[in-house]
Amino acid sequence: GDLIDNLEKFGIRDDTAIIMTADHGDMMGERGLIEKRVFYEYSARIPLICSYPKLWRQGATSPAPVSLIDIFPTIADLIGEELPIPIDGRSFHKYLEDEEFCDPNRVAISEYHCEGVQAPCFMIAWDKYKLIYVDDDNMQLFDLINDPDELHNCSNDEEHASTLKKMRQILLDRFDFDAIHTDVMAKQQRARYITQTMKKGEKVSWDYSPPSHADTKYLRAK
């Protein structure tokens, strides 16, 4: 594209690291759903394309689970900077350099505490598995290699019991579910109070909603 053309034009393509990604996917009608707000692959999985001819492997792929919060520490790794404080993200720089590198404990975690869920909802991806967790009575475990369409919930399968236990424990170690639930409920009460109060006088919306035009939102065949 134009970006690559201009980098090559000025002779700096090989000295430029490019990372292309997105903030979320879109269900696009899959399972009768649109937009995001769920942890199925169409919504949660996004492209991550990295190119740096001088150092990174070109044209290679990796199945390692990574997240948007991993990009910052990866860039810090690239330029040789040590982060002064602990952060949640983990660099994936070694995956870009070394085809043989593998961290068996690497996971990607996401949270959702907004519209459409009755309790805080979490997702963890590890190895070839994805666990969607609300509580012990509401879990979905998918084998993304053998079941890429996420049609079979493995959470009750005996053969996946150890995998489920491991992934569930990672979430329990990282999050205080009761504290998160209490915090979310308090914020909902506060938001409800503000909404009722703002109905008096001139209504001011706290949310910015960008214009959405159906004729330009999606790419259609011509």
C-alpha positions as CSV (number, residue, x, y, z in Angstrom):
1,G,0.0,0.0,0.0
2,D,0.9,3.7,0.1
3,L,2.7,3.3,3.5
4,I,5.1,0.6,2.2
5,D,5.6,2.5,-1.1
6,N,6.6,5.7,0.7
7,L,8.9,3.9,3.2
8,E,10.6,2.3,0.2
9,K,10.7,5.6,-1.7
10,F,12.7,7.2,1.2
11,G,14.9,4.2,1.7
12,I,13.7,3.4,5.2
13,R,11.6,0.3,4.7
14,D,14.1,-2.1,6.2
15,D,14.6,0.2,9.2
16,T,10.9,0.5,10.0
17,A,8.9,-1.9,12.2
18,I,5.2,-2.1,11.2
19,I,2.5,-3.6,13.5
20,M,-1.0,-3.8,12.1
21,T,-3.9,-4.9,14.2
22,A,-7.5,-3.9,15.3
23,D,-9.3,-3.4,18.5
24,H,-12.0,-6.1,18.0
25,G,-13.7,-8.3,15.4
26,D,-17.3,-8.4,14.3
27,M,-19.8,-11.3,14.4
28,M,-21.3,-10.2,11.1
29,G,-24.4,-12.3,11.6
30,E,-22.6,-15.5,12.8
31,R,-24.8,-17.3,15.4
32,G,-27.4,-14.6,14.8
33,L,-25.2,-11.9,16.4
34,I,-23.7,-8.6,15.1
35,E,-20.9,-6.4,16.2
36,K,-18.8,-7.5,19.2
37,R,-19.5,-8.0,23.0
38,V,-19.0,-11.8,22.9
39,F,-15.9,-14.0,23.1
40,Y,-16.5,-16.2,20.0
41,E,-13.6,-16.1,17.5
42,Y,-15.3,-13.7,15.0
43,S,-15.5,-11.1,17.8
44,A,-12.4,-11.8,19.9
45,R,-9.8,-12.8,17.4
46,I,-8.2,-10.1,15.4
47,P,-5.4,-9.8,12.8
48,L,-1.9,-9.1,14.1
49,I,0.6,-8.5,11.3
50,C,4.2,-7.6,12.1
51,S,6.9,-6.7,9.7
52,Y,10.5,-5.6,10.3
53,P,12.7,-7.0,7.5
54,K,16.0,-6.2,9.4
55,L,15.2,-8.4,12.3
56,W,11.8,-10.2,12.3
57,R,10.9,-13.4,10.4
58,Q,9.0,-12.5,7.2
59,G,6.0,-14.4,6.0
60,A,5.9,-16.7,9.1
61,T,3.0,-17.4,11.4
62,S,2.7,-18.4,15.1
63,P,-0.2,-20.0,17.0
64,A,0.9,-18.3,20.3
65,P,-1.9,-16.4,22.1
66,V,-1.2,-12.7,22.3
67,S,-3.2,-9.6,23.2
68,L,-3.3,-5.9,22.5
69,I,-1.6,-5.2,25.8
70,D,1.4,-7.2,24.7
71,I,2.2,-4.7,21.9
72,F,3.7,-2.1,24.2
73,P,6.2,-4.4,25.9
74,T,7.1,-5.9,22.5
75,I,8.1,-2.5,21.2
76,A,10.0,-1.8,24.4
77,D,11.8,-5.1,23.8
78,L,12.6,-4.2,20.2
79,I,14.3,-0.9,21.2
80,G,16.1,-2.4,24.2
81,E,14.2,-0.6,26.9
82,E,13.4,-2.1,30.3
83,L,10.0,-1.2,31.7
84,P,10.3,0.6,35.0
85,I,7.1,-0.8,36.5
86,P,5.3,-4.2,36.2
87,I,2.6,-4.3,33.6
88,D,0.0,-6.9,32.5
89,G,1.3,-7.3,29.0
90,R,4.1,-9.7,27.9
91,S,6.4,-9.1,25.0
92,F,6.1,-11.5,22.0
93,H,9.3,-10.2,20.5
94,K,11.1,-13.6,20.7
95,Y,8.3,-15.2,18.6
96,L,9.0,-12.7,15.8
97,E,12.7,-13.5,15.9
98,D,12.9,-17.2,16.5
99,E,10.8,-19.8,14.8
100,E,11.7,-22.4,17.5
101,F,10.8,-20.2,20.5
102,C,7.8,-21.4,22.5
103,D,6.5,-20.4,25.9
104,P,4.1,-23.2,27.0
105,N,2.6,-21.0,29.8
106,R,1.7,-18.0,27.6
107,V,-2.0,-17.0,27.8
108,A,-4.2,-14.2,26.5
109,I,-6.9,-12.9,28.8
110,S,-9.9,-10.6,28.1
111,E,-12.7,-9.3,30.3
112,Y,-16.2,-8.0,29.6
113,H,-18.3,-6.2,32.2
114,C,-20.7,-4.2,30.0
115,E,-24.0,-4.6,28.2
116,G,-25.5,-8.0,27.7
117,V,-24.0,-10.0,30.6
118,Q,-25.5,-10.7,34.0
119,A,-22.1,-11.0,35.8
120,P,-18.5,-10.2,35.0
121,C,-17.3,-12.3,32.1
122,F,-13.8,-13.5,31.3
123,M,-12.0,-15.3,28.5
124,I,-8.6,-17.0,28.6
125,A,-6.8,-18.5,25.6
126,W,-4.0,-21.0,26.2
127,D,-2.4,-23.5,23.8
128,K,-5.3,-24.6,21.5
129,Y,-8.0,-24.0,24.0
130,K,-10.3,-21.1,24.9
131,L,-12.3,-20.9,28.2
132,I,-15.2,-18.4,28.6
133,Y,-15.9,-18.1,32.3
134,V,-18.7,-16.4,34.3
135,D,-18.8,-18.8,37.2
136,D,-18.5,-22.5,37.8
137,D,-22.1,-23.0,36.5
138,N,-21.5,-21.0,33.3
139,M,-18.4,-22.1,31.5
140,Q,-17.5,-22.8,27.9
141,L,-14.3,-24.6,26.9
142,F,-13.5,-24.9,23.2
143,D,-10.8,-26.8,21.4
144,L,-10.0,-24.3,18.6
145,I,-8.0,-26.8,16.5
146,N,-10.6,-29.6,16.4
147,D,-13.6,-27.4,16.8
148,P,-12.8,-24.0,15.1
149,D,-16.5,-23.1,14.8
150,E,-16.8,-23.5,18.6
151,L,-19.8,-25.8,18.5
152,H,-18.9,-28.3,21.2
153,N,-18.5,-27.1,24.8
154,C,-15.8,-29.3,26.3
155,S,-16.2,-28.1,29.9
156,N,-18.0,-31.2,31.0
157,D,-15.8,-33.7,29.1
158,E,-13.6,-35.8,31.4
159,E,-10.7,-35.8,28.9
160,H,-10.5,-32.0,29.2
161,A,-10.8,-31.8,33.0
162,S,-7.2,-31.0,33.7
163,T,-7.1,-28.3,31.0
164,L,-10.3,-26.8,32.4
165,K,-8.8,-26.8,35.9
166,K,-5.6,-25.2,34.8
167,M,-7.2,-22.4,32.9
168,R,-9.8,-21.7,35.5
169,Q,-7.1,-21.5,38.2
170,I,-5.2,-18.9,36.2
171,L,-8.3,-16.7,36.2
172,L,-8.9,-17.3,39.9
173,D,-5.3,-16.4,40.7
174,R,-5.4,-13.2,38.7
175,F,-8.9,-11.8,39.5
176,D,-10.9,-11.2,42.6
177,F,-14.3,-12.0,41.2
178,D,-16.3,-10.9,44.2
179,A,-14.6,-7.5,44.3
180,I,-15.1,-7.0,40.5
181,H,-18.8,-7.9,40.8
182,T,-19.2,-5.5,43.7
183,D,-17.5,-2.7,41.8
184,V,-19.5,-3.3,38.7
185,M,-22.8,-3.2,40.6
186,A,-21.8,0.0,42.4
187,K,-20.9,1.7,39.1
188,Q,-24.3,0.6,37.6
189,Q,-26.1,2.1,40.5
190,R,-24.2,5.3,40.1
191,A,-24.8,5.4,36.3
192,R,-28.5,4.7,36.9
193,Y,-28.7,7.6,39.3
194,I,-27.0,9.9,36.9
195,T,-29.2,8.8,34.1
196,Q,-32.4,9.6,36.1
197,T,-31.0,12.9,37.2
198,M,-30.0,14.0,33.6
199,K,-33.6,13.5,32.5
200,K,-34.4,16.8,34.2
201,G,-33.6,19.8,32.1
202,E,-31.4,19.6,29.0
203,K,-30.4,16.0,28.3
204,V,-26.6,15.6,27.8
205,S,-25.3,12.3,26.5
206,W,-22.1,11.0,28.1
207,D,-21.5,8.6,25.3
208,Y,-20.0,9.6,22.0
209,S,-21.7,7.7,19.2
210,P,-19.9,8.2,15.8
211,P,-22.2,8.3,12.8
212,S,-22.8,4.9,11.2
213,H,-24.0,4.7,7.7
214,A,-25.0,1.2,6.4
215,D,-24.0,2.1,2.8
216,T,-20.4,2.7,3.8
217,K,-19.9,0.5,6.9
218,Y,-19.5,-2.8,5.1
219,L,-17.8,-3.8,1.9
220,R,-20.3,-5.1,-0.6
221,A,-19.8,-6.7,-4.0
222,K,-20.5,-4.4,-6.9
